[in-house]
Amino acid sequence: MLAYDAAVNASDFVIDPRESGFVRLDVAAMFGNRNRVVLEIGSGKGRFLISGAIEHPDVNYIGVEKSLHYHRVIRDRVIKRGLTNVRLINHDAFLVLRDMLPDGSIDEIHIYFPDPWPRKREQKRRIIRAEALGEMRRVLVPGGSGIFVTDHRDYYEAAAPVIEQFFPSERRVPGVGDPPRTNYEAKYREEGRPIFEVRFVRAGGGG
Ligand SMILES: C[S@@+](CC[C@H](N)C(=O)[O-])C[C@H]1O[C@@H](n2cnc3c(N)ncnc32)[C@H](O)[C@@H]1O
């Protein structure tokens, strides 16, 4: 048996709503603590999630990834690193937001290079859409924040005003010196593509 098998098993950190049903999670019970919770939607190969979880062992990370292939890549990385502050859900993020995450349970939402669905008739599938943003506002704690990043100018131009309907937000262009957070960001930076970002905050955090 490989050494890292002993530390963490997939059944400890993979939440499968096909088995458990779309029930509201008790996030503190799930992690066994009340630490801050970061949600990543569309984690891909998991660069942001894994490096964040390693650097911040006192922060909890939930990665929602629709593709089974990428979910398995991240799952294996979590096992290899023996990470105990990560939970993974291999499902559509909108349903996870709507049916599984409780009100005020998430401190940060990160969305890097989500599928842009460029065709008009498919745009209703975009994760940045009104019904999904309503759920993001509900699940964020007051004062919680979010980041949406894309290389797709049309998606950005459509998404930024929708985000502004739900959150105080700021449009920005990442600096050339900012380290890439995900594989797609690294790849697109190398190609010299422009990258667009919107940061948003759920009002009500005080201070
Ligand atoms: C273009 S990739 C970006 C991956 C990663 N965020 C990065 O920046 O390297 C988009 C990812 O989002 C996932 N995805 C797309 N729609 C999703 C959804 N509705 N729920 C969860 N994941 C989704 C895809 O499977 C894919 O892994």
PDBQT file of the ligand as one rigid body, heavy atoms in Angstrom, charges set to zero:
ROOT
HETATM    1  C1  LIG A 301     -12.078  26.296 -18.567  1.00  0.00    +0.000 C 
HETATM    2  S1  LIG A 301     -11.999  25.230 -17.217  1.00  0.00    +0.000 S 
HETATM    3  C2  LIG A 301     -11.134  26.173 -15.971  1.00  0.00    +0.000 C 
HETATM    4  C3  LIG A 301     -10.543  25.297 -14.900  1.00  0.00    +0.000 C 
HETATM    5  C4  LIG A 301      -9.830  26.053 -13.774  1.00  0.00    +0.000 C 
HETATM    6  N1  LIG A 301     -10.755  26.892 -13.054  1.00  0.00    +0.000 N 
HETATM    7  C5  LIG A 301      -8.686  26.863 -14.297  1.00  0.00    +0.000 C 
HETATM    8  O1  LIG A 301      -8.811  28.101 -14.331  1.00  0.00    +0.000 OA
HETATM    9  O2  LIG A 301      -7.663  26.280 -14.659  1.00  0.00    +0.000 OA
HETATM   10  C6  LIG A 301     -13.682  25.279 -16.614  1.00  0.00    +0.000 C 
HETATM   11  C7  LIG A 301     -13.950  24.192 -15.595  1.00  0.00    +0.000 C 
HETATM   12  O3  LIG A 301     -15.245  24.386 -15.033  1.00  0.00    +0.000 OA
HETATM   13  C8  LIG A 301     -15.917  23.147 -14.979  1.00  0.00    +0.000 C 
HETATM   14  N2  LIG A 301     -17.355  23.464 -15.019  1.00  0.00    +0.000 N 
HETATM   15  C9  LIG A 301     -18.042  23.971 -16.053  1.00  0.00    +0.000 A 
HETATM   16  N3  LIG A 301     -19.332  24.172 -15.733  1.00  0.00    +0.000 NA
HETATM   17  C10 LIG A 301     -19.453  23.772 -14.444  1.00  0.00    +0.000 A 
HETATM   18  C11 LIG A 301     -20.548  23.707 -13.542  1.00  0.00    +0.000 A 
HETATM   19  N4  LIG A 301     -21.767  24.111 -13.919  1.00  0.00    +0.000 N 
HETATM   20  N5  LIG A 301     -20.336  23.241 -12.309  1.00  0.00    +0.000 NA
HETATM   21  C12 LIG A 301     -19.090  22.828 -11.933  1.00  0.00    +0.000 A 
HETATM   22  N6  LIG A 301     -18.027  22.850 -12.746  1.00  0.00    +0.000 NA
HETATM   23  C13 LIG A 301     -18.197  23.316 -13.975  1.00  0.00    +0.000 A 
HETATM   24  C14 LIG A 301     -15.413  22.392 -16.187  1.00  0.00    +0.000 C 
HETATM   25  O4  LIG A 301     -15.587  20.991 -16.067  1.00  0.00    +0.000 OA
HETATM   26  C15 LIG A 301     -13.945  22.792 -16.212  1.00  0.00    +0.000 C 
HETATM   27  O5  LIG A 301     -13.153  21.957 -15.410  1.00  0.00    +0.000 OA
ENDROOT
TORSDOF 0
